[in-house]
């Protein structure tokens, strides 16, 4: 019997716990680690087949009518390539046994799984590159099947795009040709109506412009009518200008006093001085406004106009006050500036009256010309409408003819090798290495998980008991010091039973490890070494994982 005077440390106690519960660590470690390694080898591997296609714009020869394949099909390639209809079509073309043997609901689920395994990535391209790089990949448990499916998937997308472009161009070509024929027939009818209209109304034949267009020659009455109307318009504009000048002169005259003191006469009363000061201020404001060139709509013009009105009102009040108080100065004479403005106003009024009479005479002549040219005017207006209609039809015909030629060139281009916008930069090849899952990560993860689980179970088993496991724990609750500890005394029967248990656990773990290891090795290297029932069980397990 040994006596331990000094208690063991915490690390020693923890190591002793692990030593006592070692089989709680070894068994989960062996079982989970071996099963994880078996799973990593048996689990179906995914092989990824990839292809890269550069989709370019066509239209260097057909201009704006060319369909932008890279900017339209490229942007929606992800949705078109991974569409359920396309996936379903490719599966039927391949006669995939695993697909054809399913019922309708199972086919839908199978198609969704295949669709999830298809990846389409669009690379970011420069804005003006007129190209779009499309990367397509597909992962499957069988490398050859993945490559075949990816090739047929790309071919299906390519055929649909090319056929769609060709069908669109053919429809546009037929539509444009039909519109062009209709416009030609309509243009012929319009020309016949123009010819009959010119013959019935004696309209002069049209002249030819520099660009080849026909310009109708108007009758002389139209030129006379246009000249008189232009003269009336000129007179009316001059009258408007003179009326504005007349209003300005009348306003300026009204601002001037009727009587003024002769030069050299001094104004002594304060009212006259204030009136003179106000008029000087008004003259300064008007001079500044004219210098700035403000129009009547300008806010500063309206502000200065308000100031001038206020000063005029003040002048009128002062003059009234002066007359009421009897302080009107004597020796006043007629204002010479006001007299001059009055004469200018009279001349403007006479000039306006003369021009108005001239306008009245011209209007009478215009009425006569209108009455004389009424029939010719209607015929000529009808002729101009027909001629304008013919010109519009010719312009539309030229545009449609250009579009027709471009659609025809585009159609021919799409039917040739040059019309193929797809350039395969990476051909789909059969992959040699699986991409997922990673067997090393699964094996290492299972080993680490088994070891961690064993440690956790050992610690949980040890510390879940309500007992004292060391002298240190005992000393924490006892009032007297612990002098030492007595180790466990094993009898011969207990040693034999412990040895038997360890042997059974060790042998069982070793047999389990060797069995799982052999099955794993045989599956990976030599499947003939496994029985048919075991192979079928493993295959069934693999199908569940797919």
C-alpha positions in Angstrom: 0.0 0.0 0.0 1.4 3.3 -1.1 0.9 6.6 0.6 0.9 9.8 -1.4 1.9 12.7 0.9 1.5 15.5 -1.7 -1.6 15.7 -3.9 -1.1 15.5 -7.8 -1.5 18.5 -10.0 -4.6 19.3 -12.2 -2.7 18.2 -15.4 -1.8 14.9 -13.7 -5.3 14.4 -12.6 -6.6 15.1 -16.2 -4.1 12.6 -17.7 -5.1 10.0 -15.1 -8.8 10.5 -16.1 -7.9 10.0 -19.8 -5.9 6.9 -18.9 -8.8 5.4 -17.0 -11.3 6.3 -19.8 -8.9 5.5 -22.7 -11.4 3.1 -24.4 -14.1 5.8 -24.3 -11.7 7.7 -26.6 -10.3 4.9 -28.7 -13.7 3.4 -29.8 -15.4 6.6 -31.1 -12.1 7.5 -32.7 -11.8 4.2 -34.5 -15.4 3.8 -35.5 -16.1 7.4 -36.7 -12.6 7.7 -38.3 -12.9 4.4 -40.2 -16.5 5.1 -41.3 -15.6 8.6 -42.3 -12.7 7.3 -44.5 -15.0 4.7 -46.0 -17.6 7.4 -46.7 -14.9 9.6 -48.3 -13.9 6.8 -50.7 -17.4 5.5 -51.4 -19.3 8.8 -51.7 -20.0 9.7 -55.4 -17.5 12.2 -56.8 -18.5 15.1 -58.9 -16.6 15.8 -62.1 -16.9 19.2 -63.7 -16.7 19.8 -67.4 -16.1 23.4 -68.5 -16.3 25.4 -71.7 -15.8 29.0 -72.6 -17.5 30.8 -75.4 -16.9 34.3 -76.7 -20.1 35.8 -78.1 -19.4 38.7 -80.5 -21.6 41.3 -82.0 -22.3 41.0 -85.7 -23.1 43.9 -87.9 -19.9 45.5 -89.2 -21.5 45.3 -92.6 -25.1 45.7 -91.7 -24.9 48.7 -89.4 -27.6 49.6 -86.9 -30.0 46.9 -88.2 -27.6 44.1 -87.0 -28.7 42.3 -83.9 -26.4 42.8 -81.0 -25.9 39.1 -79.9 -23.4 39.8 -77.2 -25.4 42.6 -75.6 -28.8 40.8 -75.8 -28.1 37.1 -75.7 -25.0 37.5 -73.6 -26.9 39.3 -70.8 -29.7 36.7 -70.7 -27.5 33.7 -71.4 -27.7 32.5 -67.8 -31.5 32.2 -68.0 -31.6 30.8 -71.6 -29.0 28.1 -71.0 -30.4 27.0 -67.7 -34.0 27.1 -68.7 -36.0 24.0 -67.7 -37.2 23.5 -71.3 -33.6 23.4 -72.7 -32.5 21.0 -69.9 -35.4 18.8 -70.7 -34.7 18.9 -74.4 -31.0 18.0 -74.0 -31.9 15.1 -71.7 -34.3 13.7 -74.3 -31.8 14.0 -77.0 -29.2 12.1 -75.0 -31.6 9.3 -74.3 -30.4 9.3 -70.7 -31.5 6.0 -69.2 -31.5 7.3 -65.7 -33.9 10.0 -66.9 -36.1 8.1 -69.4 -37.0 5.4 -66.8 -38.6 7.9 -64.4 -42.2 9.0 -64.1 -43.3 12.5 -64.8 -42.8 13.8 -61.2 -39.5 12.1 -60.9 -38.4 13.6 -64.2 -39.2 17.1 -62.9 -37.1 16.5 -59.8 -34.3 15.0 -61.8 -34.3 17.9 -64.2 -34.1 20.4 -61.3 -31.1 18.5 -59.9 -29.4 18.7 -63.3 -30.3 22.3 -63.6 -28.7 23.0 -60.2 -25.5 21.4 -61.4 -25.3 23.6 -64.5 -23.4 26.9 -63.9 -23.3 29.9 -66.3 -21.0 32.8 -65.5 -20.8 36.0 -67.5 -17.4 37.8 -67.4 -17.4 41.6 -67.0 -16.3 43.0 -70.3 -15.4 46.6 -71.4 -18.4 48.7 -72.4 -17.2 49.1 -76.0 -15.8 45.6 -76.5 -18.9 44.4 -78.4 -18.2 40.9 -76.9 -19.3 38.8 -74.0 -17.4 35.9 -72.6 -19.8 33.1 -71.3 -18.4 30.3 -69.1 -20.5 27.2 -68.8 -19.8 24.3 -66.5 -21.6 21.1 -65.6 -20.8 18.6 -62.8 -21.8 14.9 -62.8 -20.6 11.7 -61.3 -19.6 10.4 -64.7 -16.9 12.5 -66.5 -17.9 11.4 -70.0 -21.6 12.0 -69.3 -20.8 15.5 -68.0 -18.8 16.4 -71.1 -21.5 15.0 -73.5 -24.2 16.9 -71.7 -22.3 20.1 -71.7 -21.5 19.9 -75.4 -25.2 19.2 -76.3 -26.3 22.0 -74.0 -24.1 24.5 -75.7 -25.1 23.3 -79.1 -28.8 23.6 -78.2 -28.3 27.2 -77.1 -26.2 28.0 -80.2 -28.8 26.6 -82.6 -31.6 28.4 -80.9 -29.8 31.8 -81.0 -28.8 31.4 -84.7 -32.2 30.1 -85.7 -33.9 32.9 -83.8 -31.7 35.6 -85.4 -32.2 34.1 -88.8 -36.0 33.9 -88.3 -36.1 37.4 -87.0 -34.2 38.8 -90.0 -36.4 36.8 -92.4 -39.6 38.2 -90.8 -38.2 41.7 -90.9 -37.1 41.3 -94.6 -40.6 40.1 -95.6 -42.3 42.9 -93.6 -40.1 45.5 -95.1 -40.6 44.2 -98.6 -44.4 44.2 -98.1 -44.3 47.8 -96.9 -42.1 48.8 -99.8 -44.6 47.4 -102.3 -47.5 49.2 -100.6 -45.7 52.5 -100.7 -44.8 52.1 -104.4 -48.5 51.5 -105.3 -49.6 54.5 -103.2 -46.9 56.7 -104.8 -48.1 55.8 -108.2 -51.7 56.8 -107.3 -50.5 60.1 -105.9 -48.5 60.9 -109.1 -51.5 60.2 -111.2 -53.7 62.6 -109.1 -51.0 65.3 -109.3 -50.9 65.1 -113.1 -54.7 65.3 -113.4 -54.9 68.3 -110.9 -52.2 70.2 -112.8 -54.0 69.6 -116.2 -57.5 70.6 -114.9 -56.3 73.8 -113.2 -53.5 75.0 -115.7 -50.9 74.8 -113.0 -47.4 75.6 -114.4 -45.0 72.6 -114.6 -42.7 72.3 -111.6 -39.1 73.2 -111.7 -36.2 70.9 -110.7 -34.1 71.7 -107.6 -30.3 71.0 -107.3 -31.0 67.8 -105.4 -33.4 66.5 -108.1 -36.6 67.4 -106.2 -39.5 68.9 -108.2 -40.5 72.4 -107.0 -44.0 73.5 -108.0 -44.2 76.9 -109.9 -46.8 79.1 -108.3 -49.1 81.4 -110.4 -48.3 85.2 -110.5 -51.4 86.0 -108.4 -49.7 84.2 -105.4 -46.6 86.3 -105.8 -48.6 89.5 -105.8 -50.6 88.4 -102.8 -47.5 87.4 -100.9 -45.9 90.8 -101.7 -48.9 92.8 -100.5 -49.2 90.7 -97.4 -45.5 91.2 -96.7 -45.9 95.0 -97.2 -48.9 95.1 -94.8 -46.9 93.2 -92.3 -44.0 95.7 -92.6 -46.4 98.7 -92.2 -48.0 97.1 -89.1 -44.6 96.5 -87.6 -43.6 100.1 -88.3 -46.9 101.4 -86.8 -46.3 99.3 -83.7 -42.8 100.7 -83.3 -44.1 104.3 -83.9 -46.9 103.8 -81.3 -44.4 102.6 -78.8 -42.3 105.8 -79.6 -45.5 107.9 -79.3 -46.3 106.4 -75.9 -42.8 107.1 -74.7 -42.9 110.7 -75.9 -46.4 111.3 -74.4 -45.2 109.9 -71.1 -42.0 112.0 -71.2 -44.0 115.1 -72.0 -46.4 114.5 -69.2 -43.5 114.3 -66.8 -42.3 117.8 -67.8 -43.9 120.9 -66.2 -46.0 123.1 -68.4 -44.2 126.3 -67.1 -40.6 126.7 -66.1 -38.7 129.6 -64.7 -36.4 131.2 -67.2 -32.7 130.4 -67.0 -30.9 132.6 -64.4 -33.9 132.9 -62.1 -33.2 131.6 -58.6 -35.8 129.4 -56.9 -36.0 130.5 -53.3 -39.0 128.6 -51.8 -38.3 125.2 -50.2 -41.1 123.4 -52.2 -39.6 124.4 -55.5 -36.2 123.2 -54.3 -37.6 119.8 -53.3 -39.4 119.5 -56.7 -36.1 120.3 -58.5 -34.3 117.7 -56.4 -36.9 115.0 -57.1 -36.7 115.7 -60.9 -32.9 115.5 -60.8 -33.2 112.1 -59.0 -35.7 110.9 -61.6 -33.4 111.9 -64.4 -30.5 110.0 -62.8 -32.6 106.9 -62.3 -33.8 107.0 -66.0 -30.3 107.5 -67.3 -29.0 104.5 -65.3 -31.9 102.3 -66.4 -31.2 103.2 -70.1 -27.5 102.5 -69.6 -28.3 99.1 -68.2 -30.6 98.2 -71.1 -33.3 96.7 -68.9 -36.6 95.6 -70.6 -40.0 96.1 -69.1 -40.1 92.5 -68.0 -36.9 92.9 -65.9 -37.4 92.9 -62.2 -34.9 95.9 -61.8 -36.8 97.8 -64.5 -40.1 97.3 -62.5 -38.4 98.3 -59.3 -37.0 101.6 -60.8 -40.4 102.2 -62.4 -42.0 102.0 -59.0 -39.5 104.5 -57.6 -40.2 106.9 -60.5 -44.0 106.7 -59.9 -43.4 107.4 -56.2 -41.3 110.5 -57.1 -43.9 111.7 -59.6 -46.7 111.4 -57.1 -44.5 113.3 -54.6 -44.0 116.1 -57.2 -47.7 116.3 -57.9 -48.5 116.6 -54.2 -45.8 119.4 -53.8 -47.1 121.3 -56.8 -50.7 121.0 -55.4 -49.5 122.2 -52.0 -47.7 125.1 -53.6 -50.7 126.2 -55.6 -52.9 125.9 -52.5 -50.5 128.0 -50.4 -50.3 130.6 -53.1 -46.5 130.2 -53.3 -46.5 129.6 -57.1 -43.5 131.5 -58.4 -44.1 134.2 -60.9 -42.2 134.9 -64.2 -42.8 131.3 -65.5 -42.8 130.6 -69.3 -43.9 127.6 -71.5 -41.4 124.8 -71.1 -39.5 124.7 -74.4 -38.8 120.9 -74.0 -42.5 120.2 -73.6 -43.3 122.3 -76.7 -40.7 120.3 -78.8 -42.1 117.0 -77.6 -45.6 118.1 -78.5 -44.5 118.8 -82.1 -42.7 115.4 -82.3 -45.9 113.7 -81.1 -48.0 115.4 -83.7 -45.6 114.3 -86.5 -45.7 110.7 -85.2 -49.5 110.8 -85.2 -49.6 112.1 -88.8 -47.1 109.4 -89.9 -49.2 106.7 -88.2 -52.3 107.9 -89.9 -50.7 107.8 -93.3 -49.5 104.2 -92.8 -52.9 103.1 -91.6 -54.5 104.5 -94.7 -51.9 102.6 -96.8 -52.7 99.4 -94.9 -56.4 99.9 -95.6 -55.6 100.3 -99.3 -53.4 97.2 -99.4 -56.0 95.1 -97.5 -58.6 96.1 -100.1 -56.3 95.0 -102.8 -55.5 91.7 -100.9 -59.3 91.0 -100.7 -59.5 91.4 -104.4 -56.6 89.1 -105.1 -58.0 86.6 -102.7 -61.3 86.6 -104.5 -59.6 86.3 -107.9 -57.3 83.4 -106.8 -59.7 81.4 -104.7 -60.1 78.6 -107.2 -56.5 78.6 -108.2 -55.5 78.7 -104.5 -57.6 75.6 -103.7 -56.2 73.8 -106.7 -52.6 74.8 -105.9 -53.0 73.9 -102.2 -54.3 70.5 -103.2 -51.4 70.1 -105.6 -48.9 71.1 -102.8 -50.5 68.5 -100.5 -50.2 65.9 -103.1 -46.7 66.9 -103.9 -45.7 66.8 -100.2 -47.4 63.4 -99.8 -45.4 62.2 -102.8 -42.1 63.5 -101.3 -42.9 61.8 -98.0 -43.6 58.6 -99.8 -40.4 58.8 -101.7 -38.4 59.4 -98.5 -40.1 56.4 -96.9 -39.5 54.3 -100.0 -35.8 55.2 -99.9 -35.6 54.3 -96.2 -37.4 51.0 -96.6 -35.2 50.1 -99.6 -32.1 50.6 -97.5 -33.6 48.6 -94.7 -34.6 45.8 -97.1 -31.0 45.6 -98.5 -29.6 45.6 -95.0 -32.0 42.8 -93.9 -31.1 40.8 -97.0 -27.4 41.3 -96.3 -27.9 40.3 -92.7 -29.9 37.2 -93.6 -27.2 36.1 -96.1 -24.6 36.7 -93.5 -26.4 34.6 -90.9 -26.7 31.8 -93.4 -22.9 31.8 -93.9 -20.0 30.9 -91.6 -19.3 34.6 -91.0 -22.7 34.9 -89.3 -21.7 32.6 -86.4 -21.1 34.9 -83.4 -19.9 32.0 -81.2 -16.2 31.4 -80.8 -15.3 28.5 -78.6 -12.2 29.4 -76.6 -12.3 26.3 -74.3 -13.5 23.1 -75.7 -15.4 20.8 -73.2 -13.0 18.0 -72.2 -13.5 14.9 -70.1 -12.3 15.8 -66.5 -9.8 13.5 -64.9 -10.0 14.7 -61.3 -13.2 15.1 -59.2 -13.9 18.5 -57.8 -16.1 17.5 -54.9 -16.4 16.2 -52.3 -12.8 16.3 -51.0 -12.0 12.8 -49.6 -9.0 14.1 -47.6 -11.1 16.7 -45.8 -13.8 14.2 -45.1 -11.3 11.7 -43.7 -9.4 14.2 -41.6 -12.7 15.7 -40.4 -14.1 12.4 -39.4 -10.9 11.4 -37.5 -10.8 14.8 -35.7 -14.6 14.5 -34.9 -14.2 10.9 -33.6 -11.2 12.0 -31.4 -13.1 15.0 -30.1 -16.2 12.9 -29.4 -14.2 10.3 -27.5 -12.5 12.9 -25.4 -15.9 14.5 -24.7 -17.5 11.2 -23.7 -14.5 10.3 -21.5 -14.7 13.6 -19.6 -18.4 13.5 -19.4 -18.3 10.0 -18.0 -15.7 10.9 -15.4 -17.0 14.2 -14.2 -20.7 13.2 -14.2 -20.2 11.0 -11.1 -21.0 12.6 -7.7 -17.8 11.5 -5.8 -14.3 12.6 -4.8 -11.7 11.8 -7.4 -8.6 13.2 -5.7 -7.2 14.4 -2.3 -7.4 17.9 -3.6 -11.2 17.7 -3.9 -11.5 16.0 -0.5 -9.4 18.7 1.2 -11.8 21.4 0.0 -14.7 20.1 2.1 -13.0 18.6 5.1 -12.0 20.6 8.2 -8.9 18.5 8.9 -6.0 18.3 6.5 -5.5 15.3 4.2 -2.3 13.6 5.0 -2.2 11.2 2.1 -4.2 8.9 -0.2 -4.4 5.1 -0.7 -4.4 3.8 -4.2 -7.0 1.4 -5.5 -6.2 -2.2 -4.7 -7.1 -4.7 -7.5 -7.8 -8.3 -6.7 -6.7 -11.1 -9.1 -10.2 -11.6 -10.4 -10.6 -7.8 -11.1 -7.3 -7.8 -13.0 -8.4 -10.8 -15.1 -11.8 -9.2 -15.8 -10.2 -5.8 -16.7 -7.7 -7.6 -19.0 -10.6 -9.5 -20.7 -12.6 -6.4 -21.2 -9.6 -4.5 -22.7 -8.9 -7.5 -25.0 -12.5 -7.7 -26.2 -12.6 -3.9 -26.8 -9.2 -3.8 -28.5 -9.9 -6.9 -30.6 -13.4 -5.7 -31.6 -12.0 -2.3 -32.5 -9.2 -3.9 -34.5 -11.5 -6.2 -36.3 -13.9 -3.3 -37.1 -11.0 -1.2 -38.3 -9.6 -4.0 -40.5 -13.0 -4.9 -41.9 -13.9 -1.3 -42.9 -10.4 -0.7 -44.1 -10.5 -3.8 -46.3 -13.9 -2.9 -47.8 -12.7 0.6 -48.4 -9.5 -0.6 -50.1 -11.3 -3.3 -52.1 -13.9 -0.8 -53.4 -11.2 1.6 -54.5 -8.7 -0.9 -55.9 -10.1 -4.4 -56.2 -13.9 -4.7 -56.3 -13.7 -8.4 -57.2 -12.7 -9.1 -53.6 -16.2 -8.0 -52.4 -19.3 -10.1 -52.5 -22.2 -9.2 -54.8 -24.5 -8.5 -51.9 -22.0 -6.1 -50.4 -21.5 -4.4 -53.8 -25.2 -4.0 -54.2 -25.5 -2.5 -50.7 -22.7 0.0 -51.4 -24.3 0.9 -54.7 -27.6 1.5 -53.0 -25.9 3.6 -50.4 -24.2 5.6 -53.2 -27.6 6.2 -54.9 -29.0 7.7 -51.8 -26.1 10.1 -51.7 -26.6 11.3 -55.3 
